[in-house]
Amino acid sequence: MTVDVDPGVDVVHAETTLPEYLALMRQPVDFRALMRQVAFAAKRVAAELRVAGLRGMLGSTGQINVQGETVQQLDSYANATFVNNLLRSPVVSDLVSEEMPEGLHLARHKREYALLFDPIDGSSNLDVNLSIGSIFSVRSSDDVLTTGRCQLAAGYVLYGPATLFVLAMRELGVHFFTLDPTIGEFLYWRGPVTMPEKGSSWGANEVHSASWSRRVSNFVSWLKDATPHSTRYSGALVADFHRILCNGGVYMYPSDSTYPNGKLRLLYEAAPLAFIADCAGGRAVSEEQDILEIQPEAIHERTPFIIGSRTEIEHFLPARS
């Protein structure tokens, strides 16, 4: 099987590995090196997840992270795995993680990229063996606190029935790679992926619905009644977004009384997923503006988040008061 690519490049086969694909697409050598290290960390995390229960790696460490959240053992393991692999990278100048209070600044000599990441998204699913993920954003070393449009690339890893590496690059779009555990490589699966213009499902944590704004509540009523959309919500952002990316629809985590500024972190959750959606023809907004236009002021800044197909998102926008 072969995959159609832009004229002027070699043919990508289904057996093409992630590094081979990036080489065929003439991506810079340093970027290819960075993606190899991110992919290697993801393979290590995927391998540990398969046997975490047998090794006693489930459950909490008893610690609270900078977000005020309980740290799971696999949160700590995944963060250490990503950091330790990237510390050796000759091309990374800065690391920002959900699990670290401050960004980690490395020597700048010959290092041009910053990597911002959530090592484990969906920690509440760990003990019940549901899908979780890792999210990452690639920026230049000088653009950590800039708008999401300055991202050079973004992606996520979905640890589910298969382990998927999803990578978005502005000039190439969104592409899927599947981990073949028999050879330890991510192999090209499909792309460029386009998000459907309209979907039939939506997801949100409705436990907070009593304190949503009227605009959000009216939007949810439209999703439920006028269309209607089925409810799909797993508690893992990566898993829920992946469904929307493939099938269309909308996912939302708006502001509420508990999180008046939103719950999701802008730099390593909302912005990279917004970048992926944008590359696939979708869109992401806070309750006030496009996620990719928000100017961050701190590495752990939060934001309200509504992402999905353009039909749904553009229905939400005219309702603004």
N, C-alpha and C positions, 0 to 999 in steps of 0.2 A: 504494500500500500504506500502511496506517496501523498504528499500534502501540497496544495497549491501555495506558491509564494510569489512575491513580487518579481517581475521580470528582471533579469540581470543577476539573480542569485542562484546558487545551486539548488537542486531539489532536496527537500527535507523528507526523509523516510520516517516511517513509524518507529524504526529502531534507533533513530537519531537521539543521542543523549543531550542533556541540557547544555553541557559545555560545547558539544559539536554544533548544536543549533545556534548558539550565540556566535560561534566562529563563522558559520555560514552566513549569518546575518550581519557580519562585519562589525560587530560590537567591539569597543576598545578592549585591548588586552587586560587593562587594569580592572575594568568592569567585569569581564569574564572571570578573572581571578576572585573577585569579591563574591560573585554568584556561586562559584564552586564552594567557597567556604560557608556561605549561608546554607547551601544545599547539604553540605556535609554535616553541619550542626543539626539540620532537620532530620537527616537519616539517623543520627545518634538518638535524637529525641523519639523518633518513631520506633526504634528498636527497644528503647527503655519502656515505652508505653505498652508494648506487647507483653512484657513480663513484670510490669510494675507491681501487680498484686502479689505475685510469687516472691518478689524480693522485699516485700514490706514497704514499698515506696508510696503507698496511698495514704491519704490523711494529711493532717496539718503538721507543720513544724512547731506550732505554738507561737510563732512570731507574727508581727503586724508590719506590713510594708508601708512605704511612704504614702500610699493611697488610703491608708487606714483599713486595709483589707487583710484578712487572715491569709498567710502564706502557706500554700500546699507544698508538700515535699517535692512534687514534680515541677511546681513553679520554680523552686530554688534550683533543682537539677537542670531544667531547661535554660534558665538564665545563665548559670555557670557554663553550660555547654556552648551557648552562643558566644558569651564573652571570651572564654578561653580559646575558642577557635579564631575569633576575630582579633584578639590581642596580637596574634602572630602575623596578621595581615600586613603586607607592605604598602597597602593602598588605603587603609582606613585611618582617619585622623580623630574621629569622635564616635563614641558609642552612647546612645541614650536608650535606657530600658525602663519599662514600667516598674521593675523590681529594684531599681537603684535610685536613691534620693537625688544624686547629682549625676550629670553627664560625665563620662570618662573621656578625658582628653589625652590622646596619644601623641608621640613625637610627630611633627609635621613633615619631616624630610621624606619627599617622594610619596606623600600620602594625600589623596585628594578627595576621598569620600567620607561622608558621615552616614552611619547606619542607625536608624531609630527603630525600635522593635518592642513588641509585646511577646515575650517568649512562650507563654501559654495563655491563650484566650479561652475562656469557658471552664475555669477551674472547678466550678461547682459540678461539672459533668464527670470529673475524673473518677470518683468513687462508684459511679453507676455505669461506667463503661460506655458513655455516649461520645459523640464526635466532639473534638476540640480543635484548636488551631494555633498557629503562630502567625503574626503579622509583621511586616517590615516595610520601611521606607528608605530609599536611597536619595541622599542629597549631596550637594557639593559641600566641602568642608567649611565654606563661608556662608552657607545658607540654612543653618539649622533653624533659626528663628525667623523664617520668612514664610510667605503664603504657600499653600499646598501646590500651587501651580509651578513652584520652583523645584518640585521633586523631579529627579532624573528617572526614577523607576519606582515601582511599588509592587508588593505581592503578598501572598500568604501561603501557608502550608495547611492543608486540611488533613487531619489524622482521622480517617474514617474507615469504612470497609476497604478502601484503597487510600494510599497516601498520595495526595495531589500537591504539586508545586505550581502555583498560579503566579505568572509574572506579567506585569503590564509595563510597556515602554511606549512612549508617546508616538514614535514613528512606526512601530510595529504592531501596536494593539495588545490584546490580552491573549495569552497562550497557556495551555494546560500541559503539564508533564506528570506522568504517573510513575511512582517508584516501583521498579521491578526488584523485589527483595532477593530474587535468585542471583542477580548480578550486582545488586547494590547501586543501581543507577536510576536516575529520573529519565524516562524516555518520553519523547514527544507524543502527545495524544491528539490534541486538536487546537485549532485557532486559525485566524483570529476570531475570538468569541464576541458575538454581539448580543447585548441584553435585549430581550423583546421590548417593543414599544409599550406594551401593556401586559399586565400579569393578572393572575386570579387568586393570589394569596397575599396576606400581610402578616407581619409579626411585631409584637410589642409585649412588654411586661405590664399587663393591665392591672397589676396590684396597685399601681400608682395613678390609675386613671382619674380618681376623684379630684386630684390636684393638677391635672393637665389644664392648659389654657383652653378657652372656648374655641379658638381657632383649631387647635389640635383635636378637641373632642368632636367638632363638626366634621373634620376630615375623616375621623374614624367612623362616624356615623355614615358618611358617604361610602366608605370602603365596605362597611357591613351591609348596608341596605340598598344603595342605589346601583351597585355593580352586579352582584355582591362578590366579595373576596372571602376565601376561606382563611381561617386563622392557622398560622404555622409559627411556632416559637419554641426553640430548643434550649435557650439559656446560654448558647455559645454564639457569639457574634459572627465568627468566621463561617460556621455551619449555616446560620440563617442567611447571611449575605450570599453565600455560594448558591443557595436555592434561588435567590432573587436574580443573581447574575445569569443563571442557566434558564430559569423559567419566567422571569419577570415578576413584578409585584412591588411591594414596598416593605421596608423594615424601618422601625423608628424607636428611638429612645429619647423622647422629648424631656424638657425640664419639668420638674415637679417640686413638691414641697421639701422632699429630702435632698434633691439635687437641683437647686434653683439655677445653677449654671450648666446643667447637663451632667451626665455621669461619665460618658465616654471621653477618653483622652484624645485631644486634637491631633497631636503630632504623630503618634504611632498606632492609633486606631482609626479615627475618623478620616484624617487626611489621606492615608494610603488607600483606604477603601473607596473614598471619593475619587481618587485618581484612577483607580481601576474601573469604577463605574463610568467615569467620563471617557476613558479610552474605549469602553465597550458600548457607548451610546446612551448610557444612563445619566443620572444626576444625583447629587447629594447636597442638602441644604441644612443649615441650622434653622431655627424659627425666624431668623432675621436676614440671613444672607447665604450665598453659596459657600459651602465648606471650603472650597479651594481658594476663596478670596479672603478668608479670615487671617488677620495678622496676629500671630501668637506672641505672647509676652513672657511665657514661662514654659519650660519643657514638659511639665505635667498639667498644663492647662486643659480644662474640660470644656465640652460643648454639647448642646442639644444636637440631635442627629436624626435626619430623615433621609433615607437613600432608596433608590429604586428606579423603576421604569419612568420614562419621561412623561407618559400620560398621567400617571399618579402624582408625580412630583409637581408637574405644571398645574394640576388641579388644585393642589395645596396652595400654591403661590398666589393665585388671584384672590384667595380668601383672606389675605393679610389685611389687617385693619390699620 
